[in-house]
Amino acid sequence: MALKQLVLTLTLGLGLALAAGCGSGSPDITDSTGSTATTATTVAENTAPASLTLTRKDDGGTFEVRTGGTITLTLAANPGTGYAWEMDDADPEASLVEQMGEPAFVPDDPDAVGAAGTITYTFRAADRGKMVIRFVYLGPDAAEEPADAFQISLTVR
């Protein structure tokens, strides 16, 4: 008889505890930085990918990435002609991304001097927010209009 009462008491206590935690609002969650967010925000953060791999076909697109995630951008380039891709950031101090290391150029034909190829930039998503990432392809005379451009909208969650 005492065992039945204990099981009934535990069952009722657990039921009441679960009912108390199932309110109609979203509970607050404290992350590792001490910030408080609602469940909806946390779900959105968790659905953003931890990394992005972008190419020319992604030009004009809108993307999301988690804070701390990586963004890899690969574009066609031919530095032997004096042309180079440069990030066109109006306010570098306010940028949400940080470049990781130097860009890596891989020629299409490693045996040909001055061959065209691809250049890959890698960034870390450092801060939350929204920004536009824009690259311009400039010739030897940087005063000229860019020969090409690449741009995306990015949300860091």
C-alpha positions in Angstrom: 0.0 0.0 0.0 2.8 2.5 0.8 4.5 1.8 -2.6 1.2 2.6 -4.4 1.0 5.9 -2.5 4.6 6.8 -3.3 4.1 6.1 -7.1 0.8 8.1 -7.1 2.5 11.0 -5.3 5.5 11.0 -7.7 3.1 10.8 -10.7 1.0 13.7 -9.5 4.1 15.8 -8.7 5.6 15.1 -12.1 2.3 16.0 -13.8 2.0 19.3 -12.0 5.7 20.1 -12.7 5.1 19.5 -16.4 1.9 21.4 -16.5 3.6 24.4 -14.8 6.3 24.4 -17.5 3.9 24.4 -20.4 2.8 28.0 -20.4 1.4 29.8 -23.4 4.4 32.1 -23.8 7.9 31.2 -24.9 10.2 30.6 -22.0 13.4 32.6 -21.8 16.6 30.7 -22.3 20.1 32.0 -21.2 22.9 31.2 -23.6 26.6 30.8 -22.8 27.1 34.6 -23.1 24.5 35.3 -20.5 22.1 36.7 -23.1 18.4 35.9 -22.8 16.5 34.8 -25.9 13.0 33.3 -26.5 12.6 29.8 -27.7 11.6 31.1 -31.2 14.9 32.9 -31.5 16.9 29.9 -30.4 15.1 27.7 -32.9 15.9 30.2 -35.7 19.6 30.3 -34.6 19.8 26.5 -34.6 18.3 26.2 -38.1 20.9 28.6 -39.6 23.7 26.6 -41.1 27.1 26.5 -39.5 28.9 27.1 -42.8 28.1 28.5 -46.3 29.9 27.7 -49.5 29.2 30.3 -52.1 30.1 30.6 -55.8 29.2 32.8 -58.8 25.7 31.2 -59.0 24.9 32.6 -55.6 25.3 36.2 -56.7 22.3 38.3 -55.6 21.1 35.7 -53.1 20.1 36.0 -49.4 21.8 33.6 -46.9 21.9 32.9 -43.2 24.8 31.5 -41.1 25.3 30.9 -37.3 27.5 33.2 -35.3 30.9 31.6 -35.3 30.2 29.8 -38.6 32.3 30.0 -41.8 31.5 31.5 -45.2 33.6 30.3 -48.1 33.4 32.3 -51.4 35.0 31.0 -54.6 35.1 33.2 -57.7 36.9 33.0 -61.1 40.0 35.2 -61.3 43.0 35.9 -63.4 45.6 37.8 -61.3 48.2 37.5 -64.0 46.3 40.2 -65.9 46.4 42.6 -63.0 42.7 42.0 -62.1 41.8 41.2 -58.5 38.7 40.7 -56.4 38.4 43.1 -53.4 35.7 43.3 -50.7 33.8 46.5 -51.2 32.8 47.2 -47.5 31.6 50.7 -46.8 32.3 50.4 -43.1 34.9 47.6 -42.4 34.7 48.4 -38.6 31.0 47.5 -38.6 31.4 44.3 -40.6 29.9 41.1 -39.1 32.5 38.9 -40.8 36.2 38.5 -40.4 38.5 37.3 -43.1 40.4 34.1 -42.1 43.9 34.1 -43.6 44.8 35.0 -47.1 42.7 34.1 -50.1 43.9 31.0 -51.9 44.3 31.1 -55.7 44.2 27.8 -57.7 45.1 28.1 -61.4 43.1 26.1 -63.9 46.3 25.0 -65.5 49.2 24.9 -63.0 51.8 24.6 -65.8 50.7 27.8 -67.7 52.2 31.1 -66.5 49.5 33.6 -65.8 46.6 31.1 -66.1 43.1 31.9 -65.0 41.7 30.0 -62.1 39.7 30.5 -58.9 40.3 32.5 -55.8 38.7 31.4 -52.5 38.1 33.7 -49.5 37.1 32.3 -46.1 35.3 34.4 -43.4 34.1 33.8 -39.9 30.7 35.1 -38.9 31.8 37.2 -35.9 28.7 39.1 -34.8 24.9 38.8 -35.2 23.0 41.0 -37.5 22.4 41.7 -41.2 24.8 42.9 -43.8 25.6 43.0 -47.5 28.8 41.3 -48.7 30.0 42.8 -52.0 33.1 42.1 -53.9 34.3 44.0 -57.0 36.7 42.8 -59.7 39.1 45.6 -60.3 41.8 46.0 -63.0 45.3 47.4 -62.7 43.9 50.9 -62.7 41.6 50.7 -59.7 40.1 54.1 -60.6 38.2 52.4 -63.4 34.7 51.0 -62.9 34.8 47.4 -61.7 34.9 44.8 -64.5 32.6 42.5 -62.4 30.8 42.4 -59.1 29.4 39.8 -56.6 26.9 40.6 -53.9 24.8 38.7 -51.3 22.7 39.6 -48.3 23.8 37.8 -45.2 22.0 37.3 -41.8 24.2 36.1 -39.0 22.1 34.5 -36.3 
